[in-house]
Amino acid sequence: MTNQTSDQNKPLERHDFWRYAITIFLVIIFMIFAQIGIFGIAYLFEGNFDIFSFEPITLLWVSMTPFGAALVILLICVRFLHRIPIKNFFTSKKYFSWKYLLISAAIWFFLAILSDVFLSFIQKDNYQFAFNAKTFFPFLFSTLLLVPIQITAEESFFRGYLQPGFTRLTRQPWLGVILQAILFGLLHGANTEVSIYGVLTTMPFYIGIGLLLGIITRKYLGLEEALGLHFANNMYASLIVTFSGSSIESPALFMIKNYQPVISLILFFITGIIYYFLLQDIHSKEN
């Protein structure tokens, strides 16, 4: 995550348009080939190519593994095509702050729990305890392995690469934040919950969380906080509370029987605002 305001101090970096074009092309191509390859492996386990009939753990591997290929090629291009040191790509601070990654994750995870506890009180009997040790623990281990790869790939590409790229192109820092968030939302448009629950109630979440991730990336000059938030969000959605129609079916601890996207969207925006000010308060006290 290079400092978007001090390019002149980093003369070795290269930010020509053609370098961005080649990098984005290669990321897409490698992800497509990885997807084809993992589908072939999935066929050996499932006996068909019908993704909607796959077991949850197979679907998780099919969905997440291509992000690893995308991340590898992105970092290769960042280092050798753009000539950006990998540490500088992830943060403009002196050191990558694992501390703030963990703090960010803890805040978001805690607020997500509070949101669902609140909903469980106003929506009586809408949360069903669905724990099944036989399916949960294998899914847990796979999630702990794959989700960090997935969220690192997404944060690296959208907040670490495209956001500063759009900023350089438009010379407007906040336009960079907005454009990457819109693209982030659009690329989630194929998720099943979008078709089931409607664009107007699902896409604001994806664009909104893209904005929040972009804002904290710019504010704190690194990907640490965004990685923490994204990790907590995806782990929570995979392991703690899920609902029918979720993009990745999972054997989570709780199932929402009647998912209401409008209420969830309102709670997301409230949660996002609280998260932002809590994180800001922690930063201000430490600095």
BELGI-V134035 format. One record per pair of residues at least 24 apart in sequence whose ideal C-beta (glycine too) atoms are under 8 Angstrom apart, sorted by the first residue. I is the first residue (numbers start at 1). J is the second residue. If there is no record, write none. Layout:
# BELGI-V134035
[[I:J] [I:J]]
This chain:
# BELGI-V134035
[[1:88] [1:89] [1:90] [1:91] [1:92] [1:159] [1:160] [1:164] [1:217] [1:221] [1:222] [1:223] [2:84] [2:88] [2:89] [2:92] [2:164] [3:92] [3:221] [4:163] [4:164] [4:167] [4:168] [4:173] [4:176] [4:218] [5:173] [7:168] [10:88] [12:83] [13:82] [13:83] [13:84] [14:81] [14:82] [14:83] [15:82] [15:165] [15:168] [17:169] [19:77] [19:81] [19:82] [20:165] [22:77] [22:81] [23:74] [23:77] [23:78] [23:81] [23:82] [23:161] [26:73] [26:77] [27:70] [27:73] [27:74] [27:77] [27:157] [30:69] [30:70] [30:72] [30:73] [31:66] [31:67] [31:69] [31:70] [32:66] [33:69] [34:65] [34:66] [34:68] [34:69] [34:70] [35:62] [35:66] [38:62] [38:65] [38:66] [56:135] [56:139] [56:248] [56:249] [56:250] [56:251] [57:135] [57:138] [57:139] [57:142] [59:248] [59:249] [60:139] [60:142] [60:143] [60:146] [60:238] [60:248] [60:250] [61:142] [61:146] [63:150] [63:247] [63:248] [64:146] [64:147] [64:149] [64:150] [65:146] [65:149] [67:149] [67:150] [67:152] [67:153] [67:154] [68:149] [68:153] [70:153] [70:157] [71:149] [71:152] [71:153] [71:156] [74:153] [74:156] [74:157] [74:161] [75:156] [78:161] [89:156] [89:160] [89:161] [90:156] [90:160] [90:222] [90:223] [90:224] [91:221] [91:222] [91:223] [91:224] [92:221] [92:222] [93:221] [93:222] [96:222] [96:224] [97:222] [97:224] [98:224] [100:220] [100:224] [100:225] [100:228] [100:283] [101:224] [101:225] [101:227] [101:228] [101:231] [102:228] [103:225] [103:228] [103:279] [103:282] [104:216] [104:224] [104:225] [104:226] [104:227] [104:228] [104:229] [104:232] [104:279] [105:228] [105:229] [105:231] [105:232] [106:228] [106:232] [107:229] [107:232] [107:275] [107:278] [107:279] [107:282] [108:228] [108:229] [108:232] [108:233] [108:236] [108:271] [108:275] [109:232] [109:235] [109:236] [111:271] [111:274] [111:275] [112:232] [112:233] [112:236] [112:240] [112:241] [112:271] [113:236] [113:240] [115:267] [115:270] [115:271] [116:240] [116:241] [116:254] [118:267] [119:263] [119:264] [119:267] [123:258] [123:260] [125:257] [126:256] [126:257] [126:258] [127:241] [127:254] [127:255] [127:256] [127:257] [128:254] [128:255] [128:256] [128:257] [129:253] [129:254] [130:251] [130:252] [130:253] [130:254] [130:255] [131:253] [132:251] [135:251] [136:239] [136:251] [136:252] [136:253] [139:238] [139:239] [139:250] [139:251] [140:239] [143:235] [143:238] [143:239] [143:250] [147:231] [147:234] [147:235] [147:238] [148:231] [150:234] [151:227] [151:230] [151:231] [151:234] [152:227] [154:184] [154:230] [155:213] [155:217] [155:223] [155:226] [155:227] [155:230] [156:223] [158:183] [158:184] [158:210] [158:213] [158:214] [159:213] [159:214] [159:217] [159:223] [159:226] [160:217] [160:223] [163:214] [163:217] [163:218] [173:218] [176:214] [176:218] [177:211] [177:214] [177:215] [177:218] [178:211] [178:214] [180:210] [180:214] [181:207] [181:208] [181:210] [181:211] [181:213] [181:214] [182:207] [182:210] [183:210] [184:210] [184:213] [185:210] [188:247] [191:247] [192:245] [192:246] [192:247] [193:245] [193:246] [193:247] [193:261] [196:245] [197:245] [197:259] [197:261] [198:261] [201:261] [201:262] [201:265] [202:261] [204:265] [205:264] [205:265] [205:268] [208:268] [208:269] [208:272] [209:233] [209:268] [209:272] [212:272] [212:275] [212:276] [215:276] [216:276] [216:279] [220:283] [225:279] [229:275]]
